[in-house]
Structures are given as C-alpha cells and as structure tokens.
Amino acid sequence: MTRIVIFAKAPVPGQVKTRLVPALGSEGAARLAQEMLEHTVEEALATGLSVELCGDPDPSTWYQGPPLLLSAQGEADLGARLARAAERVLKEEPILLIGTDCPGLNRHRLLKAARALETNDAVLLPAEDGGYVLLGLTRFDKSLFEEIAWSTPTVSFETIERIESLGWSLHLGETLWDVDEPQDLQSSSCRT
C-alpha cells in the first residue's frame, strides 16, 4: 500500500503562510493554513491509503484532527527534511509526498497518483508556479532533494530532469494551482 505523507507547519500566527500575511494578516494566514490542513487530511484519509502527518514542529504537540500517523520533520532545509521522510517510508512502502497548499489535490487525484506508482518509479504533479504539489516515489535517491532552489519556478523542472537522469519511469500528472502568494488567493483554476 502507498503512504500519503503530508508536510505541514503548525498553524501558528506569524509562523505559517507568511507570504500571505500582507493580504490576510497573521491571524488570517494561520486560519487559512488550519483550513487547508483540515481539507488535505480529510481528502487523504478518504483515499483509504495510509496517511502520515509530518509536521514542524512535532505534530504530537499541536495536531488535533482525525487519527493518523504522526512524525516530526526535524531540522535542516526543506530538501533534507523531504529526503529524510522519503527514505524512511520507502523502506516499507511507496510514498506520495504532499503539502497542504493545493485545494485541488483531492482524493481522486491522490488515488490516481497512487495507481500510477504501480507501474512507474515516480509520479509528479506540477504546480502552476513551477513547483510541485505531489511527488510520488517507489525508489529513493537523495539527488531528488539536494541543491534544489525551493520556492522558485524551476523546482518541478529540476526534479523531472533528475528523475530522467536516474533512468526512472515517470508519470507526469496535470498541473495544479496552489496557494503561496497573495495573488494565488484570486485564482479560480483547479479548485476542485
């Protein structure tokens, strides 16, 4: 069975969705982060797959939603934290790494990505801003996470190039919208 691992920060004002603070204020950005986390957990659990919340800080200190596996992201940059989670989970089962920023990443898209992993080494759903909203893997290689310019328009391109250089099969899914910047709050694409 594939495990969905949700990467999320505690929805604490001033510490989460900080790029949205100019539009929503600290409290509003934290409320939005909480709503997006709840939506993501609900959709992930609806797949019937194993679901883990990999939080910053340790979610056992702040998560109060439906029961699921909990783990801490730990220290280091985003790439190292993603790599650590992927390597750990891939010792047991395939993984779908997701965040909470994409309202359109619903149960149907998650199940479709899990099915694609049955015949591919990797699955990637790009984000409109050049990042990705989902990375699925059946194998581990740290090069997928090292020296990536996170939060830039080249993240998905760099990741796809690295998957191809490894000779792995890749299912490239649809491009989805995510919420990172104030202008993203106005987007109407890929909301469902």
SEGU-910922 format. One record per atom (N, C-alpha, C): atom name; x, y, z; residue number from 1. Coordinates in Angstrom, 3 decimals. Layout:
N
("CA",(X,Y,Z),NUM)
...
***
This chain:
192
("N",(0.843,-1.190,0.000),1)
("CA",(0.000,0.000,0.000),1)
("C",(0.883,1.246,0.000),1)
("N",(0.425,2.277,-0.646),2)
("CA",(1.132,3.559,-0.704),2)
("C",(0.778,4.400,0.516),2)
("N",(1.755,5.138,1.035),3)
("CA",(1.508,6.042,2.153),3)
("C",(1.537,7.491,1.677),3)
("N",(0.508,8.236,2.041),4)
("CA",(0.479,9.668,1.792),4)
("C",(1.132,10.355,2.986),4)
("N",(2.164,11.134,2.735),5)
("CA",(2.838,11.884,3.799),5)
("C",(2.589,13.370,3.549),5)
("N",(1.873,13.972,4.477),6)
("CA",(1.514,15.383,4.388),6)
("C",(2.549,16.206,5.156),6)
("N",(3.228,17.104,4.467),7)
("CA",(4.180,18.017,5.105),7)
("C",(3.437,19.287,5.485),7)
("N",(3.475,19.656,6.764),8)
("CA",(2.756,20.852,7.214),8)
("C",(3.432,21.473,8.422),8)
("N",(3.262,22.782,8.529),9)
("CA",(3.698,23.519,9.716),9)
("C",(2.504,23.693,10.646),9)
("N",(2.779,23.828,11.924),10)
("CA",(1.725,24.148,12.882),10)
("C",(1.104,25.485,12.484),10)
("N",(-0.224,25.585,12.496),11)
("CA",(-0.885,26.829,12.085),11)
("C",(-0.816,27.919,13.152),11)
("N",(0.384,28.418,13.386),12)
("CA",(0.640,29.432,14.407),12)
("C",(0.782,30.800,13.732),12)
("N",(0.020,31.794,14.151),13)
("CA",(0.116,33.127,13.545),13)
("C",(1.558,33.647,13.537),13)
("N",(1.952,34.162,12.376),14)
("CA",(3.293,34.705,12.232),14)
("C",(4.349,33.678,11.875),14)
("N",(3.989,32.379,11.915),15)
("CA",(4.966,31.332,11.618),15)
("C",(4.561,30.461,10.429),15)
("N",(3.372,30.705,9.876),16)
("CA",(2.879,29.870,8.792),16)
("C",(2.241,30.760,7.726),16)
("N",(2.384,30.374,6.455),17)
("CA",(1.840,31.127,5.325),17)
("C",(2.246,32.599,5.402),17)
("N",(3.499,32.845,5.741),18)
("CA",(3.950,34.215,5.977),18)
("C",(3.892,35.087,4.725),18)
("N",(3.973,34.495,3.546),19)
("CA",(3.877,35.297,2.323),19)
("C",(2.461,35.820,2.102),19)
("N",(1.479,35.234,2.824),20)
("CA",(0.093,35.692,2.705),20)
("C",(-0.277,36.733,3.761),20)
("N",(0.629,36.994,4.693),21)
("CA",(0.339,37.953,5.772),21)
("C",(-0.030,39.336,5.245),21)
("N",(0.632,39.876,4.195),22)
("CA",(0.232,41.195,3.700),22)
("C",(-1.246,41.251,3.274),22)
("N",(-1.782,40.145,2.786),23)
("CA",(-3.174,40.126,2.327),23)
("C",(-4.153,39.731,3.429),23)
("N",(-3.737,38.836,4.325),24)
("CA",(-4.668,38.256,5.299),24)
("C",(-4.372,38.612,6.747),24)
("N",(-3.197,39.162,7.020),25)
("CA",(-2.762,39.356,8.401),25)
("C",(-2.274,38.035,8.968),25)
("N",(-1.573,38.079,10.084),26)
("CA",(-1.016,36.862,10.692),26)
("C",(-2.099,35.876,11.102),26)
("N",(-3.153,36.399,11.750),27)
("CA",(-4.250,35.526,12.207),27)
("C",(-4.973,34.896,11.017),27)
("N",(-5.246,35.692,9.993),28)
("CA",(-5.939,35.185,8.809),28)
("C",(-5.130,34.131,8.072),28)
("N",(-3.827,34.366,7.962),29)
("CA",(-2.963,33.391,7.295),29)
("C",(-2.933,32.078,8.080),29)
("N",(-2.897,32.168,9.405),30)
("CA",(-2.896,30.967,10.241),30)
("C",(-4.233,30.226,10.126),30)
("N",(-5.345,30.984,10.083),31)
("CA",(-6.662,30.346,9.903),31)
("C",(-6.738,29.614,8.574),31)
("N",(-6.234,30.257,7.524),32)
("CA",(-6.226,29.620,6.213),32)
("C",(-5.367,28.351,6.243),32)
("N",(-4.210,28.417,6.876),33)
("CA",(-3.340,27.236,6.984),33)
("C",(-4.067,26.104,7.698),33)
("N",(-4.799,26.422,8.767),34)
("CA",(-5.561,25.405,9.503),34)
("C",(-6.636,24.788,8.611),34)
("N",(-7.369,25.624,7.869),35)
("CA",(-8.412,25.123,6.971),35)
("C",(-7.822,24.242,5.876),35)
("N",(-6.688,24.653,5.329),36)
("CA",(-6.054,23.877,4.265),36)
("C",(-5.529,22.548,4.801),36)
("N",(-5.008,22.548,6.012),37)
("CA",(-4.562,21.307,6.638),37)
("C",(-5.752,20.366,6.837),37)
("N",(-6.838,20.877,7.374),38)
("CA",(-8.018,20.042,7.602),38)
("C",(-8.539,19.450,6.294),38)
("N",(-8.583,20.265,5.246),39)
("CA",(-9.038,19.791,3.938),39)
("C",(-8.120,18.692,3.411),39)
("N",(-6.815,18.912,3.510),40)
("CA",(-5.847,17.947,2.998),40)
("C",(-5.949,16.627,3.755),40)
("N",(-6.044,16.687,5.075),41)
("CA",(-6.178,15.464,5.880),41)
("C",(-7.459,14.724,5.501),41)
("N",(-8.567,15.456,5.370),42)
("CA",(-9.846,14.831,5.013),42)
("C",(-9.754,14.114,3.668),42)
("N",(-9.183,14.776,2.672),43)
("CA",(-9.069,14.172,1.342),43)
("C",(-8.121,12.970,1.361),43)
("N",(-7.000,13.083,2.069),44)
("CA",(-6.047,11.972,2.145),44)
("C",(-6.672,10.762,2.839),44)
("N",(-7.341,10.971,3.963),45)
("CA",(-7.977,9.862,4.672),45)
("C",(-9.074,9.215,3.839),45)
("N",(-9.760,9.991,3.007),46)
("CA",(-10.846,9.461,2.177),46)
("C",(-10.343,8.480,1.117),46)
("N",(-9.042,8.461,0.845),47)
("CA",(-8.497,7.531,-0.146),47)
("C",(-8.448,6.103,0.378),47)
("N",(-8.443,5.941,1.706),48)
("CA",(-8.271,4.609,2.286),48)
("C",(-6.820,4.178,2.363),48)
("N",(-5.906,5.035,1.902),49)
("CA",(-4.475,4.740,1.993),49)
("C",(-3.971,5.107,3.387),49)
("N",(-2.781,4.651,3.701),50)
("CA",(-2.127,5.043,4.947),50)
("C",(-1.779,6.532,4.857),50)
("N",(-2.016,7.280,5.935),51)
("CA",(-1.760,8.724,5.935),51)
("C",(-0.903,9.098,7.145),51)
("N",(0.109,9.906,6.892),52)
("CA",(1.020,10.383,7.935),52)
("C",(1.130,11.897,7.840),52)
("N",(1.081,12.553,8.972),53)
("CA",(1.343,13.989,9.038),53)
("C",(2.764,14.172,9.544),53)
("N",(3.602,14.736,8.685),54)
("CA",(4.989,15.019,9.040),54)
("C",(5.052,16.522,9.315),54)
("N",(5.085,16.873,10.589),55)
("CA",(4.898,18.259,10.972),55)
("C",(6.131,18.973,11.473),55)
("N",(6.006,20.284,11.483),56)
("CA",(7.028,21.169,12.028),56)
("C",(6.314,22.185,12.910),56)
("N",(6.536,22.156,14.231),57)
("CA",(7.316,21.155,14.969),57)
("C",(6.558,19.828,15.056),57)
("N",(7.041,18.934,15.897),58)
("CA",(6.438,17.616,16.072),58)
("C",(4.926,17.758,16.229),58)
("N",(4.142,17.149,15.317),59)
("CA",(2.685,17.343,15.364),59)
("C",(2.004,16.741,16.589),59)
("N",(2.697,15.892,17.321),60)
("CA",(2.080,15.357,18.547),60)
("C",(1.862,16.469,19.570),60)
("N",(2.527,17.629,19.360),61)
("CA",(2.372,18.758,20.279),61)
("C",(1.279,19.735,19.852),61)
("N",(0.735,19.588,18.613),62)
("CA",(-0.256,20.565,18.159),62)
("C",(-1.400,20.005,17.326),62)
("N",(-1.234,18.846,16.710),63)
("CA",(-2.283,18.326,15.827),63)
("C",(-3.455,17.786,16.637),63)
("N",(-4.679,18.180,16.252),64)
("CA",(-5.870,17.751,16.987),64)
("C",(-6.951,17.188,16.073),64)
("N",(-6.579,16.717,14.900),65)
("CA",(-7.551,16.213,13.939),65)
("C",(-7.776,14.714,14.058),65)
("N",(-8.355,14.122,13.003),66)
("CA",(-8.611,12.682,12.993),66)
("C",(-7.321,11.890,13.193),66)
("N",(-7.414,10.678,13.742),67)
("CA",(-6.219,9.874,13.987),67)
("C",(-5.473,9.526,12.693),67)
("N",(-4.184,9.686,12.732),68)
("CA",(-3.303,9.260,11.651),68)
("C",(-1.890,9.147,12.198),68)
("N",(-0.977,8.662,11.387),69)
("CA",(0.410,8.560,11.816),69)
("C",(1.001,9.956,11.952),69)
("N",(1.825,10.157,12.968),70)
("CA",(2.458,11.453,13.190),70)
("C",(3.975,11.299,13.216),70)
("N",(4.668,12.248,12.605),71)
("CA",(6.127,12.272,12.667),71)
("C",(6.578,13.724,12.611),71)
("N",(7.788,13.969,13.075),72)
("CA",(8.360,15.316,13.054),72)
("C",(9.284,15.457,11.852),72)
("N",(9.258,16.633,11.231),73)
("CA",(10.143,16.879,10.095),73)
("C",(11.602,16.945,10.521),73)
("N",(11.855,17.454,11.708),74)
("CA",(13.224,17.617,12.172),74)
("C",(13.864,18.870,11.595),74)
("N",(15.143,19.009,11.849),75)
("CA",(15.889,20.198,11.430),75)
("C",(16.383,20.050,9.998),75)
("N",(16.945,21.114,9.458),76)
("CA",(17.575,21.189,8.134),76)
("C",(16.640,21.858,7.142),76)
("N",(17.130,22.018,5.905),77)
("CA",(16.330,22.684,4.884),77)
("C",(15.236,21.751,4.383),77)
("N",(14.328,22.292,3.573),78)
("CA",(13.191,21.519,3.093),78)
("C",(13.632,20.255,2.362),78)
("N",(14.636,20.366,1.518),79)
("CA",(15.106,19.202,0.777),79)
("C",(15.549,18.068,1.684),79)
("N",(16.322,18.395,2.708),80)
("CA",(16.802,17.367,3.641),80)
("C",(15.647,16.751,4.423),80)
("N",(14.668,17.580,4.794),81)
("CA",(13.510,17.056,5.536),81)
("C",(12.661,16.132,4.665),81)
("N",(12.440,16.536,3.395),82)
("CA",(11.705,15.675,2.470),82)
("C",(12.452,14.371,2.218),82)
("N",(13.761,14.472,2.026),83)
("CA",(14.576,13.280,1.776),83)
("C",(14.516,12.322,2.955),83)
("N",(14.599,12.846,4.145),84)
("CA",(14.566,12.008,5.348),84)
("C",(13.247,11.236,5.428),84)
("N",(12.139,11.925,5.188),85)
("CA",(10.829,11.263,5.233),85)
("C",(10.702,10.234,4.123),85)
("N",(11.122,10.594,2.917),86)
("CA",(11.012,9.669,1.788),86)
("C",(11.846,8.415,2.015),86)
("N",(13.069,8.582,2.450),87)
("CA",(13.939,7.424,2.668),87)
("C",(13.355,6.496,3.734),87)
("N",(12.826,7.087,4.805),88)
("CA",(12.247,6.293,5.897),88)
("C",(11.029,5.505,5.426),88)
("N",(10.105,6.153,4.757),89)
("CA",(8.864,5.496,4.342),89)
("C",(9.124,4.474,3.241),89)
("N",(10.018,4.793,2.313),90)
("CA",(10.283,3.888,1.199),90)
("C",(10.918,2.572,1.628),90)
("N",(11.389,2.474,2.847),91)
("CA",(11.865,1.181,3.359),91)
("C",(10.697,0.224,3.561),91)
("N",(9.472,0.782,3.654),92)
("CA",(8.283,-0.017,3.908),92)
("C",(7.305,-0.041,2.746),92)
("N",(7.118,1.106,2.070),93)
("CA",(6.082,1.192,1.040),93)
("C",(6.303,2.428,0.178),93)
("N",(5.646,2.478,-1.001),94)
("CA",(5.722,3.683,-1.836),94)
("C",(5.156,4.890,-1.093),94)
("N",(5.556,6.084,-1.544),95)
("CA",(5.177,7.308,-0.847),95)
("C",(4.626,8.344,-1.816),95)
("N",(3.622,9.083,-1.357),96)
("CA",(3.155,10.294,-2.018),96)
("C",(3.442,11.440,-1.060),96)
("N",(4.376,12.295,-1.415),97)
("CA",(4.716,13.468,-0.612),97)
("C",(3.864,14.638,-1.083),97)
("N",(3.119,15.244,-0.153),98)
("CA",(2.279,16.382,-0.498),98)
("C",(2.390,17.448,0.594),98)
("N",(1.967,18.648,0.259),99)
("CA",(1.828,19.709,1.247),99)
("C",(0.349,19.949,1.469),99)
("N",(0.011,21.129,1.941),100)
("CA",(-1.392,21.458,2.185),100)
("C",(-1.829,22.660,1.351),100)
("N",(-1.012,23.071,0.389),101)
("CA",(-1.236,24.316,-0.347),101)
("C",(-2.134,24.191,-1.572),101)
("N",(-2.568,22.987,-1.934),102)
("CA",(-3.308,22.799,-3.182),102)
("C",(-4.719,22.279,-2.914),102)
("N",(-5.710,23.160,-2.917),103)
("CA",(-7.091,22.732,-2.679),103)
("C",(-7.593,21.702,-3.694),103)
("N",(-7.044,21.711,-4.903),104)
("CA",(-7.478,20.771,-5.929),104)
("C",(-6.890,19.385,-5.809),104)
("N",(-5.974,19.181,-4.873),105)
("CA",(-5.374,17.857,-4.691),105)
("C",(-6.340,17.022,-3.844),105)
("N",(-7.355,16.498,-4.509),106)
("CA",(-8.418,15.782,-3.813),106)
("C",(-8.181,14.275,-3.799),106)
("N",(-9.107,13.548,-3.193),107)
("CA",(-8.977,12.089,-3.040),107)
("C",(-8.822,11.392,-4.385),107)
("N",(-9.518,11.875,-5.419),108)
("CA",(-9.448,11.229,-6.728),108)
("C",(-8.067,11.393,-7.358),108)
("N",(-7.508,12.580,-7.247),109)
("CA",(-6.162,12.803,-7.786),109)
("C",(-5.115,12.034,-6.983),109)
("N",(-5.300,11.948,-5.679),110)
("CA",(-4.364,11.178,-4.846),110)
("C",(-4.405,9.692,-5.221),110)
("N",(-5.602,9.151,-5.397),111)
("CA",(-5.725,7.734,-5.785),111)
("C",(-5.157,7.496,-7.180),111)
("N",(-5.375,8.431,-8.081),112)
("CA",(-4.821,8.308,-9.435),112)
("C",(-3.293,8.281,-9.376),112)
("N",(-2.703,9.132,-8.537),113)
("CA",(-1.241,9.152,-8.381),113)
("C",(-0.746,7.833,-7.778),113)
("N",(-1.459,7.313,-6.790),114)
("CA",(-1.070,6.034,-6.179),114)
("C",(-1.130,4.911,-7.205),114)
("N",(-2.165,4.912,-8.040),115)
("CA",(-2.274,3.888,-9.094),115)
("C",(-1.120,4.020,-10.090),115)
("N",(-0.740,5.259,-10.416),116)
("CA",(0.361,5.478,-11.361),116)
("C",(1.678,4.918,-10.813),116)
("N",(1.821,4.892,-9.491),117)
("CA",(3.041,4.342,-8.884),117)
("C",(3.118,2.825,-9.018),117)
("N",(2.012,2.184,-9.351),118)
("CA",(2.029,0.726,-9.550),118)
("C",(2.829,0.359,-10.792),118)
("N",(2.956,1.279,-11.749),119)
("CA",(3.666,0.984,-12.999),119)
("C",(4.778,1.992,-13.314),119)
("N",(5.056,2.902,-12.370),120)
("CA",(6.105,3.911,-12.571),120)
("C",(6.954,4.031,-11.309),120)
("N",(8.194,4.469,-11.505),121)
("CA",(9.076,4.703,-10.360),121)
("C",(8.732,6.001,-9.635),121)
("N",(8.183,6.956,-10.391),122)
("CA",(7.889,8.271,-9.817),122)
("C",(6.647,8.871,-10.471),122)
("N",(5.978,9.717,-9.697),123)
("CA",(4.828,10.483,-10.164),123)
("C",(5.041,11.916,-9.704),123)
("N",(4.763,12.875,-10.583),124)
("CA",(4.904,14.270,-10.204),124)
("C",(3.710,15.054,-10.739),124)
("N",(3.085,15.839,-9.863),125)
("CA",(2.040,16.776,-10.271),125)
("C",(2.617,18.182,-10.099),125)
("N",(2.899,18.856,-11.201),126)
("CA",(3.478,20.202,-11.117),126)
("C",(2.467,21.213,-10.581),126)
("N",(2.989,22.299,-10.042),127)
("CA",(2.177,23.446,-9.651),127)
("C",(2.321,24.510,-10.735),127)
("N",(1.303,25.336,-10.874),128)
("CA",(1.340,26.397,-11.885),128)
("C",(2.526,27.340,-11.704),128)
("N",(3.006,27.479,-10.457),129)
("CA",(4.110,28.409,-10.195),129)
("C",(5.494,27.807,-10.433),129)
("N",(5.544,26.561,-10.924),130)
("CA",(6.824,25.925,-11.222),130)
("C",(7.304,24.950,-10.165),130)
("N",(6.624,24.900,-9.032),131)
("CA",(6.947,23.894,-8.016),131)
("C",(6.200,22.611,-8.318),131)
("N",(5.968,21.810,-7.296),132)
("CA",(5.093,20.657,-7.468),132)
("C",(4.210,20.509,-6.243),132)
("N",(3.026,19.906,-6.459),133)
("CA",(2.082,19.702,-5.361),133)
("C",(2.098,18.262,-4.874),133)
("N",(2.724,17.365,-5.658),134)
("CA",(2.826,15.959,-5.263),134)
("C",(4.048,15.354,-5.919),134)
("N",(4.796,14.600,-5.127),135)
("CA",(5.891,13.785,-5.644),135)
("C",(5.702,12.388,-5.087),135)
("N",(5.476,11.441,-5.971),136)
("CA",(5.319,10.050,-5.565),136)
("C",(6.542,9.252,-5.978),136)
("N",(6.966,8.351,-5.109),137)
("CA",(8.171,7.561,-5.371),137)
("C",(7.998,6.114,-4.932),137)
("N",(8.629,5.215,-5.683),138)
("CA",(8.752,3.819,-5.247),138)
("C",(10.203,3.492,-4.919),138)
("N",(11.103,4.430,-5.244),139)
("CA",(12.534,4.258,-5.010),139)
("C",(13.065,5.554,-4.415),139)
("N",(14.226,5.441,-3.780),140)
("CA",(14.815,6.628,-3.161),140)
("C",(16.143,6.981,-3.812),140)
("N",(16.344,8.259,-4.048),141)
("CA",(17.647,8.786,-4.423),141)
("C",(17.724,10.215,-3.899),141)
("N",(18.740,10.489,-3.097),142)
("CA",(18.838,11.795,-2.438),142)
("C",(19.009,12.947,-3.418),142)
("N",(19.443,12.658,-4.652),143)
("CA",(19.640,13.735,-5.628),143)
("C",(18.338,14.459,-5.968),143)
("N",(17.191,13.832,-5.707),144)
("CA",(15.908,14.471,-5.989),144)
("C",(15.620,15.621,-5.024),144)
("N",(16.378,15.698,-3.957),145)
("CA",(16.103,16.676,-2.902),145)
("C",(17.275,17.606,-2.608),145)
("N",(18.448,17.305,-3.156),146)
("CA",(19.640,18.097,-2.853),146)
("C",(19.818,19.243,-3.841),146)
("N",(20.229,20.390,-3.315),147)
("CA",(20.567,21.563,-4.120),147)
("C",(19.445,21.949,-5.090),147)
("N",(18.220,21.865,-4.604),148)
("CA",(17.057,22.344,-5.353),148)
("C",(16.775,23.773,-4.853),148)
("N",(16.497,24.668,-5.753),149)
("CA",(16.159,26.045,-5.366),149)
("C",(14.672,26.088,-5.011),149)
("N",(14.356,25.671,-3.789),150)
("CA",(12.971,25.568,-3.337),150)
("C",(12.264,26.915,-3.435),150)
("N",(10.958,26.866,-3.670),151)
("CA",(10.109,28.067,-3.792),151)
("C",(10.505,28.943,-4.975),151)
("N",(10.989,28.296,-6.035),152)
("CA",(11.294,29.013,-7.272),152)
("C",(10.555,28.327,-8.428),152)
("N",(10.476,28.985,-9.588),153)
("CA",(9.759,28.417,-10.735),153)
("C",(10.458,27.231,-11.403),153)
("N",(11.626,26.817,-10.894),154)
("CA",(12.363,25.723,-11.549),154)
("C",(12.290,24.395,-10.801),154)
("N",(11.572,24.341,-9.699),155)
("CA",(11.578,23.137,-8.855),155)
("C",(11.090,21.900,-9.604),155)
("N",(9.942,21.981,-10.256),156)
("CA",(9.437,20.786,-10.940),156)
("C",(10.340,20.416,-12.114),156)
("N",(10.819,21.409,-12.866),157)
("CA",(11.714,21.146,-13.990),157)
("C",(12.979,20.424,-13.520),157)
("N",(13.601,20.946,-12.466),158)
("CA",(14.819,20.319,-11.936),158)
("C",(14.547,18.895,-11.464),158)
("N",(13.412,18.700,-10.797),159)
("CA",(13.084,17.376,-10.268),159)
("C",(12.839,16.389,-11.402),159)
("N",(12.113,16.821,-12.424),160)
("CA",(11.858,15.955,-13.589),160)
("C",(13.174,15.582,-14.264),160)
("N",(14.060,16.560,-14.443),161)
("CA",(15.372,16.291,-15.056),161)
("C",(16.148,15.240,-14.267),161)
("N",(16.100,15.343,-12.947),162)
("CA",(16.852,14.404,-12.110),162)
("C",(16.250,13.006,-12.161),162)
("N",(14.924,12.920,-12.183),163)
("CA",(14.273,11.614,-12.306),163)
("C",(14.680,10.967,-13.631),163)
("N",(14.648,11.752,-14.702),164)
("CA",(15.032,11.231,-16.019),164)
("C",(16.500,10.815,-16.050),164)
("N",(17.375,11.582,-15.392),165)
("CA",(18.802,11.234,-15.390),165)
("C",(19.071,9.946,-14.623),165)
("N",(18.180,9.598,-13.701),166)
("CA",(18.304,8.328,-12.983),166)
("C",(17.814,7.150,-13.821),166)
("N",(17.147,7.463,-14.928),167)
("CA",(16.603,6.401,-15.777),167)
("C",(15.307,5.820,-15.249),167)
("N",(14.660,6.537,-14.351),168)
("CA",(13.411,6.058,-13.758),168)
("C",(12.231,6.392,-14.655),168)
("N",(11.207,5.549,-14.587),169)
("CA",(9.969,5.853,-15.303),169)
("C",(9.192,6.896,-14.496),169)
("N",(8.578,7.843,-15.220),170)
("CA",(7.892,8.963,-14.580),170)
("C",(6.513,9.145,-15.182),170)
("N",(5.504,9.244,-14.316),171)
("CA",(4.169,9.651,-14.734),171)
("C",(4.035,11.122,-14.356),171)
("N",(3.890,11.977,-15.369),172)
("CA",(3.741,13.410,-15.144),172)
("C",(2.250,13.728,-15.199),172)
("N",(1.696,14.114,-14.078),173)
("CA",(0.268,14.391,-13.988),173)
("C",(-0.058,15.827,-14.349),173)
("N",(-1.311,16.175,-14.141),174)
("CA",(-1.794,17.505,-14.502),174)
("C",(-1.178,18.589,-13.618),174)
("N",(-1.066,19.765,-14.174),175)
("CA",(-0.562,20.923,-13.438),175)
("C",(-1.703,21.529,-12.631),175)
("N",(-1.462,21.768,-11.345),176)
("CA",(-2.482,22.288,-10.445),176)
("C",(-2.065,23.633,-9.852),176)
("N",(-3.049,24.338,-9.347),177)
("CA",(-2.857,25.647,-8.714),177)
("C",(-2.629,25.430,-7.215),177)
("N",(-1.743,26.210,-6.640),178)
("CA",(-1.564,26.165,-5.186),178)
("C",(-1.538,27.593,-4.625),178)
("N",(-1.620,27.693,-3.321),179)
("CA",(-1.738,28.986,-2.649),179)
("C",(-0.455,29.285,-1.877),179)
("N",(0.354,30.180,-2.435),180)
("CA",(1.600,30.589,-1.785),180)
("C",(1.677,32.102,-1.591),180)
("N",(1.204,32.841,-2.581),181)
("CA",(1.332,34.297,-2.624),181)
("C",(-0.054,34.935,-2.598),181)
("N",(-0.157,36.219,-2.244),182)
("CA",(-1.459,36.892,-2.216),182)
("C",(-2.255,36.777,-3.522),182)
("N",(-1.575,36.859,-4.676),183)
("CA",(-2.304,36.759,-5.945),183)
("C",(-2.922,35.372,-6.141),183)
("N",(-2.391,34.348,-5.477),184)
("CA",(-2.940,32.996,-5.594),184)
("C",(-4.331,32.902,-4.972),184)
("N",(-4.651,33.802,-4.064),185)
("CA",(-5.962,33.794,-3.418),185)
("C",(-7.073,34.126,-4.408),185)
("N",(-6.715,34.768,-5.517),186)
("CA",(-7.709,35.159,-6.526),186)
("C",(-7.879,34.109,-7.615),186)
("N",(-6.983,33.124,-7.666),187)
("CA",(-7.020,32.131,-8.742),187)
("C",(-8.281,31.288,-8.644),187)
("N",(-8.811,30.946,-9.790),188)
("CA",(-10.012,30.114,-9.798),188)
("C",(-9.754,28.755,-10.441),188)
("N",(-8.539,28.513,-10.904),189)
("CA",(-8.270,27.255,-11.588),189)
("C",(-7.966,26.136,-10.603),189)
("N",(-8.377,24.955,-10.946),190)
("CA",(-8.069,23.726,-10.197),190)
("C",(-8.525,23.772,-8.752),190)
("N",(-9.659,24.352,-8.466),191)
("CA",(-10.145,24.425,-7.087),191)
("C",(-10.826,23.138,-6.645),191)
("N",(-11.252,22.291,-7.603),192)
("CA",(-11.940,21.053,-7.199),192)
("C",(-11.309,19.860,-7.840),192)
***
